[in-house]
Amino acid sequence: MRLARIFAFMMVLAGCAQRTVDITSEPSGALVYLNGEEVGRTPLRYDFTWYSNYDVMLRKDGWETLKTHKNISTPPLLFIPPIDLVGELVGAKDHRHWHFVMERPDPRAGEAGNLIARGESMKKDLRSSAQTHAPTTFPTTRAMTRPSTMPTTR
């Protein structure tokens, strides 16, 4: 009976560890993708599970798409195994904040003359890149030749 009381008391006191990151942006209302998955619009609070690298992408009409990486790498002491068991019992919290500033697109970028000039510039870069060099090896097989059907004269 005493063990049941202790267990009930522990259940009342027991919390749940929280790992959250608040994501805000200028302007607000940007659509947020974490590791390719849509998670909501800014401002938002995201509950994360893993301490790792996150690919972050923000999109909003009329603004340049922002792509970046964020790292949540060092967990607090109460989130490191086996101490995390205590962290779960006391309701430890790890709260982070990410703020992103989006840029307006260049209004001249969409003009036809500028697009053509950018394409020509990229074409020059492509010709000189390491991926476009002529192959250094050639096939060792030769095309089959057809035997002549005409009789030879002697």
Secondary structure in CASP SS format (residue, H / E / C, confidence):
PFRMAT SS
TARGET T0000
AUTHOR 0000-0000-0000
METHOD secondary structure of the structure
MODEL  1
M C 1.00
R H 1.00
L H 1.00
A H 1.00
R H 1.00
I H 1.00
F H 1.00
A H 1.00
F H 1.00
M H 1.00
M H 1.00
V H 1.00
L H 1.00
A C 1.00
G C 1.00
C C 1.00
A C 1.00
Q E 1.00
R E 1.00
T E 1.00
V E 1.00
D E 1.00
I E 1.00
T E 1.00
S E 1.00
E E 1.00
P C 1.00
S C 1.00
G C 1.00
A C 1.00
L E 1.00
V E 1.00
Y E 1.00
L E 1.00
N C 1.00
G C 1.00
E E 1.00
E E 1.00
V E 1.00
G E 1.00
R E 1.00
T C 1.00
P C 1.00
L E 1.00
R E 1.00
Y E 1.00
D E 1.00
F C 1.00
T C 1.00
W C 1.00
Y C 1.00
S C 1.00
N E 1.00
Y E 1.00
D E 1.00
V E 1.00
M E 1.00
L E 1.00
R E 1.00
K C 1.00
D C 1.00
G C 1.00
W C 1.00
E C 1.00
T C 1.00
L E 1.00
K E 1.00
T E 1.00
H E 1.00
K E 1.00
N E 1.00
I C 1.00
S C 1.00
T C 1.00
P C 1.00
P C 1.00
L H 1.00
L H 1.00
F H 1.00
I C 1.00
P C 1.00
P C 1.00
I C 1.00
D H 1.00
L H 1.00
V H 1.00
G H 1.00
E H 1.00
L H 1.00
V H 1.00
G C 1.00
A C 1.00
K E 1.00
D E 1.00
H E 1.00
R E 1.00
H E 1.00
W E 1.00
H E 1.00
F E 1.00
V E 1.00
M C 1.00
E C 1.00
R C 1.00
P C 1.00
D C 1.00
P H 1.00
R H 1.00
A H 1.00
G H 1.00
E C 1.00
A H 1.00
G H 1.00
N H 1.00
L H 1.00
I H 1.00
A H 1.00
R H 1.00
G H 1.00
E H 1.00
S H 1.00
M H 1.00
K H 1.00
K H 1.00
D H 1.00
L H 1.00
R H 1.00
S C 1.00
S C 1.00
A H 1.00
Q H 1.00
T H 1.00
H C 1.00
A C 1.00
P C 1.00
T C 1.00
T C 1.00
F C 1.00
P C 1.00
T C 1.00
T C 1.00
R C 1.00
A C 1.00
M C 1.00
T C 1.00
R C 1.00
P C 1.00
S C 1.00
T C 1.00
M C 1.00
P C 1.00
T C 1.00
T C 1.00
R C 1.00
END
